[in-house]
């Protein structure tokens, strides 16, 4: 009986096959290092994008390295990542962007539950929405920061593209469902293109997609990923009123991130309720040549007239200028908490 011939790749295919074998060897070597030290290459995706010279786009390179890091982490230990569920929401997309699909991503019902998972140690990290470029701060998240003992150890600004999807035709739509923030971010488009439709808020964009799947008179505002998952037709894409619609997510953990040289620090402070107190506190940043990037006031629950201020500035808490400023603020504040330091990131998506 004649031996069966083995077809060997030739030309470019042979070169690609050789490169694939080399990639496997390198992945195995990287995985062994990660198994011994799970901190190895934690910021690999960001570094890869900085070093990338093409021809692959930066987003593609980041996605590849993100999955490599996530897969390697599972060898060291399984890290549970809590996020505001359910699946296929923008919080879920943010969790995948940050940790990779190979990570153990755990959906929970509320933002407070994300904080609880991290605080109790049942999740290594959590990811929560902090602010939106259209709707401003996310009050539930700021309230949780005022109560929980966690650190912000990362940020993820995610460009949010809303889609109108459904199981019928656009002309059939009589009701549009989504979470309140998504309806708000698309209100002008809806008023112009679907004036006859009632807007109905639901718990999440994924819930809206599920409802639209069972009723052709209902359309959902959700992500393109959710539309695919629930088998819905795209009735209109990118319907957000602000085309620079970005939600910034905070990555929370039990320790702040190490200095990278391109960092920001978040503080929470309460100052005395008297004339000039806030101006005096803000002058500390000018004197120390620190640029503030965000400030929000938040009322203290159950205490009329008391406010917490959430402040973010450029620099890491361990740097000399930051230490000096924080020390000066402590003398002026009734309470001050360093919420964390983390690397600055540009919007994704």
C-alpha positions, 0 to 999 in steps of 0.5 A, a space after each residue: 500500500 502506497 504511503 499517503 503524501 503529506 502536503 507541505 505548505 510552500 511559499 508565503 504559506 510556509 513562511 506564515 506556518 513557520 511564524 505561527 510555530 514561533 509565536 506558539 513558542 513565545 506564547 508558551 514562554 510568556 505563559 510560564 513567566 506569568 504563571 510564576 508572577 501574575 504581575 508580568 505584562 499587566 500593561 502589555 496591551 497599552 505598551 504594544 499599541 505605543 510600539 506598534 508601527 503597523 500594518 495592524 491598527 492599534 485597536 487590533 494589536 490591543 485586542 490581541 495582547 489583551 487576550 494573551 494577557 487574560 489567557 496567561 493570567 488563568 495559569 497563575 490564578 483565576 481573577 474574578 472581575 465584577 461588572 454591572 450586568 447583564 452581559 452585552 451591556 456597555 459595562 460588559 464591553 468595557 470589562 472585555 476591553 480592559 481584561 479580555 474575554 478569557 477573564 472570569 467576568 462576573 455580572 452583578 445587579 448594581 454598581 454597589 454590588 461591584 464595590 462589595 465584591 471587590 471590598 470582600 475580596 470575592 472579585 480581584 477587580 471591578 469596573 464601574 461607569 464614573 462619568 459620561 461626556 453627555 450626562 455627566 457624573 454617575 451618582 451611584 458610583 460617586 456615592 459608593 466611593 464615599 462609603 467603600 474602602 477600594 482604590 481606583 487603579 485604572 480608567 477606561 474611556 469607552 466611546 459609546 455608539 448607540 444603535 436602534 435595533 428591533 425584530 420588525 421594521 422601523 415603521 412598526 416601532 411604537 415604543 423605544 426601550 433602553 436604560 435612562 442614560 441611553 435614552 437621554 443620550 439619543 433624545 434629539 435623534 428620537 424626537 426627530 426620527 421617531 416622534 410617534 414612539 413612546 420612550 420607556 426606561 428599563 434596567 439595562 440596554 440588554 434587557 431592552 434588546 430582549 424585549 425588542 426580540 419578542 415584540 416587533 413594535 418595540 425597538 431597543 437602544 443598545 450596542 451592536 454586540 447586543 443586537 447580534 446576540 439577540 438576533 435583532 435587525 439594525 434599524 439605525 446605527 450611531 444614533 447618539 446625539 453627541 458623536 464624541 459620546 464617551 463613558 469613562 469607566 473606573 477600574 477598582 481594586 484593593 491597591 492603587 496602580 504603580 507609577 507609569 509617568 503618565 498618571 492621574 490621581 483622584 481625591 475625595 475631600 470635604 471642606 468647611 462650609 464657609 466663604 472662600 474655603 473651596 477657593 483656598 483648597 483649589 489654590 493648592 493645585 495652582 501653587 504646586 503646578 498640578 493640573 486638575 482634570 475633573 471636579 464634582 460636588 456630591 451631597 453627603 447623604 442625610 446631612 443637609 449643607 455638607 458636600 464631598 468634592 471628587 477631584 482628579 489631577 495629573 500626577 501620581 500620588 507618590 510623586 513629590 509635588 502630589 505629596 506636597 499638595 495632598 499634605 496641604 489639602 489635609 490641613 484645610 479639609 475636614 476629611 480627605 481620601 486618596 481614591 487612587 492613582 492610575 495611568 491616563 488613557 485615551 478613549 477607545 472605540 
